[in-house]
Amino acid sequence: MITKTLLACLASVGLLLAPGTSGAAPAVHAKPTTLELDAGGATVKLKKGNQLQIKGKLGAQGARSGDRQLTLGLDVFAQVRVGASAWSSIYTRNCQPNATFTAKFTIDASADLRLYFPGTSVYASATSNIVGVVLI
């Protein structure tokens, strides 16, 4: 009898200490975002020393065209990867009010290029399509 009483007490204490799910606040999920890179094709040939011009567009599901919270002050990073190395940021650009931007920069070696948006508490991170840059 003592054993049953002790087990019942321990079980009720365990229920009190276990986190409740009915009173917990719902988890906040960041809105999905999209990021597009336009460098003139899937593979771009570039003479050494010339600048590459790119266009980028950051978007989010449910965002209105005038949604200034998404576009103003958010940085998008141009990143390169040579061979099997890690992605390295080479250029940072702020989005304009219409969620687009253009940039010009020089790449010193043939590499893969992408855009990266790290995300915020409201909008999820995103990566763009990958463009191969071949130096000739």
Protein Blocks (a to p, Z undefined) as FASTA:
>chain_A
ZZmmmmmmmmmmmmmmpccfklpccddddddddddddehiabdcddehiacdddddddde
hiafklmklmgopacdddddehjbccddfbdcdddfkopacdddddfbdcddddddebif
kbccddddddddddZZ
